[in-house]
Amino acid sequence: MATDKQTAANRENAQHSTGPTSQEGLDLSARINAWRHGLAVKDHERFSLLIDENREKFDELQQRLNDEHLPTSETEILLVRHMAQSEWLRARALRLQNDLLQDAGKDVDPAKLAIFIRYQTTHERNFHRSLKELLTLRQQRRNAEIGFESQKLKQAAEVRAVEGMNLKKESQDLKREEFEFKKTVIESRKEVKKVVKSTPGDQKMAA
């Protein structure tokens, strides 16, 4: 912690300081003051980097995550993008902690350090939340596909069962028709025999 003498000296120096005087320095100071630590990002569509961060490295991080998870829908693309941004912000918060500790030495501002630690934890949670949502979404899709396939198999089994019942009914109908046909033939033969038997007797009586 700073001593009272150091605090008073800092205040006196701040009163005499005029800050940057060139236009470039004023513009840079304005951007830094407006951006602050850049850890409270809410609009992921306009995700920006600090002036000392490398855009190519961020693009590489996002590409590696895309290659790993291979998003196939708009929602999955958004979740992977959020994962990349959350990981980048987590690393930024950790880097700002290290910078603060190295620059301040023993005179570390505990409030700033607490903010950086809090944002590191927040973006770690955001990363894992997006990952969990991605995995859950894919599991739900797989379950839906499995359910659809099961439904198709069930419908096919029902169709086969109906076809089997129809075949069984047709077989029974054929047997019934065959039985009726045999019965008709037998009855016809009996009638013929009766006629044949009755004919000689009728002729004899007629003589």
C-alpha positions, 0 to 999 in steps of 0.5 A: 500500500502507498504511504501517506507521503506517496499519496500526497506526492501523487496528488500534487503531480496529478494537479501539475500534469496536463496530460497528452498535448499532441492530437495523436496523444489526445486521440489515443488517450480518449480511446483508452479512457472510453475503452477502459479494460474492454472486459464488459463486452455485451455486443458480440457482433461488434467484438473488438480488440484492444490496441495491443492485441493481435487480430490474427491470433484471435482469428486463429483461436476462433478457427481452431474452435470451429475446426474442433466443433464443426458448427452446422447451424446458425445457432452452433456458429453463434455458440462457437463464436461466443466461446472464442470471445469468452476465452479471449476475454478470460485471457485478457483479464488474466494478462491485465492481472499480470500487468497490474502486479508487475507494474504496481509491485507492492502498491497493487490496487486491490479494487482493480485486481478484484475486477480483473479476477472477477471478469476472468471467472465470469468469462470462464463461466461464459465459455463453459456455458456456451460449450454446454449449450452447444453439446446439449443442442447437439444431443437434443438433435441426436435424440430427435433423429433417433426418435424419428428413426425409431418412429419410422421403424415402428411405422414399418413394423406396423405396416408389416403387421397389417400386411401379415394380417391381410395375407393371413386373412387372404389365406383363410379366405382361400381355404374357405373358398376351397372348402366350399368348392370341395363341399359343392363338388361332393354334393354334386357327386352325391346328386349324380349318384342318386340320379344314376341309381334311380334311373334303372329302377324307373325304367324297370317300373315303366316296362 
